[in-house]
Amino acid sequence: MEIGTIETIEPPKKRRKRRSGFTSGPGGGNRNNGGNGGGGGDDNNGGPPDLPDEQTRPGTNIPRILTAFLLLVVMMTFGGLISAYIVIATNGVPEWRPFSLPIQVWISTAIILASSAVYHVAKKAFDDNDQEKAKKYLLATTGLGAAFISSQIIVWLELVRLGVYVYGNPYAGFFYVLTAIHALHVLGGVIALGSIVLRSWNETIFEPEIERRQQLAQVVGWYWHFMDALWIVLFVLLGFWK
């Protein structure tokens, strides 16, 4: 320092602590400094963070899990009833008096098979994002489900007219119980179909909502096709294993 001059001594600058995570990069974008290893991070280019994949999104698998659990419960319920039916049918008890199935049972079988085929078309329309077609075929499936239940009621009324009652005839008891429990489960499927119809009534371009509808169509399809297959088992059992 020269004599007669004053030199200003600046205080030492405080070192700014480097923040982990996202910091502003030279291009105005965000740089992730907490990347893998000790090097640089991944550039996000200033855009929004990536959305989680559908399979990892919270709550995505809940409808699938609940439906699978419900189908397991239904399978165990009917498995127990069918096992009891087979045991009693093979024992040859005198009270076991089978009867020919009314024609309405065959009609019910045709209706539920048709409903399963129609629902398959609706599900494919959902997958192709053809929302108008999906709604029409969902309505048709719902109508066929209601027609199946109506057909079952006609079957029961016809049996009562013929004097077939639960009392004194185990075969008749199993027929009423198995078909009634199945009809109740089909009614639950009809309600589920109606809820999807209402949800899908108006078309949408919102991607999460489209994915949600497709997921609901998938799990309801599992249930509906299961009810279809279960009815075929009951039809063969009651009609040909007497």
N, C-alpha and C positions, 0 to 999 in steps of 0.2 A: 504494500500500500504506500503510495506516495504521500509525502508530507503535504499537508494543506488540503488534502481531498478526503472526502468521506465515502467510504464504500458501504453500500447497503447490503447487509447480510440477510438473505431470505431464510426464513425458518424452514426446516426440512419438511417436505410434503409427506403427508400421511399416505401410506400405501393402502390403496383400496383393496379390501378383501374380495377375492374372486368368488363369485357366487356359483354354486353348482346348479345344474339344471339348464334352463334356457337363457341365453344371453344374446344380445343383439349382435349379429355378425356384420361384416363390412358391407354386405349387399342389402341391408335392411331386413334380412330374414332372421330366423331364430336358429341358433346353433345349440345343440344339446352337448354340453361339456361332460356329461356323466355317462358317456357311451361305454362300450365294452373295451376293456383293456386300458392302457394308459394314454392312448392317442386321442385324436379328435373325435367329435361326436357326429351324429347324423344331422344333416340339414333338413329342416322342415319347410324351407322356402316361404315362411310366413303364413302358411295355410293352417286350417284348423287341424286339431289332432285327429288321427285315424280313429274311426268308429270301430268298436269291437265287432268281431265276426259274429254271425247269427248264432253259431253253435256255442260261443262263449258269452253271449249277451245274457245278463242276469234274468232268470225266469223263463228262458227260451224253452227249456226241456220240461218244465213243470206240467203242461198239459199232456205230454207224452208219458211221463211217469205216472200221473194220476190215471190216465186211461189204461195203461198196462196193468196197474194195480187193480182197477175195477174189473178188467177182463179176467184177471186171475181169480178174483172173488167169485165172479159169475161161473167160471169154469169149475171151481171147487163145489159150488152149490149144486149145479146140474150134474156134476160127476157123482155126488152122493146120491141124488135122486135116481139117476139112471142105474147106478149099481144096485140100489134097493129094488128097482123094477126088475132087473135081470134075475136077481136072486129069487124073488117071489114067482116070476114067470116060469122059471125052470123047476120050481118045487112041485108044480102040478096040484095046487090046492083046489078043492072042489068049488070054492067061491069065485075062483078066477074064471070069468066069463067074458072073453073078448067079443067084440062086435066089429062089423065092417065099418070102415071109415066113411063118413058122409062125403058126398061129392064136393061139399064146400071146403073140405080139407085139401083136396087136390087144387081147388081154385086158389086157396090161400098160398099153397106152395108155388103156383105159377106167379102170383102177385109178388111174393117176396123175392123170387129169382129175378123178375123183371126190375124190381126196385134196386137190386144190387148192380145190375147191368147199367141202369140209368145213372146211378151214383158214380160209377166208374167214369162215365162220360163227363159228368159234372166235375169230378176231381181233375181230369185231364184238362178241362177248360180252365180251371183255377191255375194249374201249372203253366198253361200257355198265356195266362193273364187275359183270357177272353171273358171278361166279367159279365157281359150280358148273357152269353151262352151258359155260363156257370150258374147264374141266377135261375134261368129257365129250367135247367135240368135239376137243380136243387128243389125247386117248387114241385117238379114232377115226382121226385123221389119222396118228398114229404107227403104228397097226395097218395102215392102207392103205399106208404107206410100206414097212413090212416085207413086206406082200403083193406089192408091186411088185418088190422085190428077189428074192423067192421065185419070182415069175413069170419073171424074167429068167434065173434059174438053170435053170428048166425049159426055157426056150428054148435055152440052150446045150447042155443034155443031149440035147434033141431033135435039134439039128443034128449032134451027135457020133453019135447013133444012125443018122442018115441018111448018115453018112460025109462030112460037110462039115468040112474042116479049114483051118487057116490056110495051110499049105504048098501052094504051087502055085496059089493062087486069091487075088489081091489083094482082090477084093470080100469074100470071107469074112474075110480078115484085117482089113479096115476094119470089118466088122460086129462082130467080136469085140472089137476095140480100142475102138471108139466106145461100144458098149453097156456094156462092162466099166468104162470110166472114168466113164461117166455113173452106173452103179450104185454105184460107190464114193462119188461125190459125194452121191448120194441117201442112202447109209448115213450119211454125215456129217450130213445133214439130220435123219435119224431120231434120231441121238444128241442133236442139239440139241433136237429136240422132246421127247425123254425128259427132258432136264434141265429144261425148262420145266414139264413135267408134275409132276416131283418138287417143284419150287419152288412150284408153284401147288396142291399137293395139299390144303393147309389154307388155309381162308379167312382173310383179314386185314382189319383196318380201319386199319392203319398206312399213311398216305397215301404216303410215299416208297416203300414196298415195292410198293404198287399201281401207282405210276407206273413203277417198275422193271420189273414184269412186263409192263406195256403196251408199254414200249420194247423188251423182248426179243421179245415177240410180233410187233412190227413188223419188226424186222430179220430174224428167222427167216422171217417171211412173205415178205420180199423174196427170200431164198435159195430157199425152197420153190417159189414161183411161177416163179422163174427156171429151176429144174430142170424144172418142168413145161413151160414154153415151149421149153426146149432139147430135151426129149424129142420134142416135136411136130416140131421141125426135123429131128431125126435120123430120126424115123419117115417123114416125107415124103421125105427124102433117100435113105434105104436102100430104101424101098418103091417109089418112083416115079421116081427119078433113077438109072437103072442103065445 
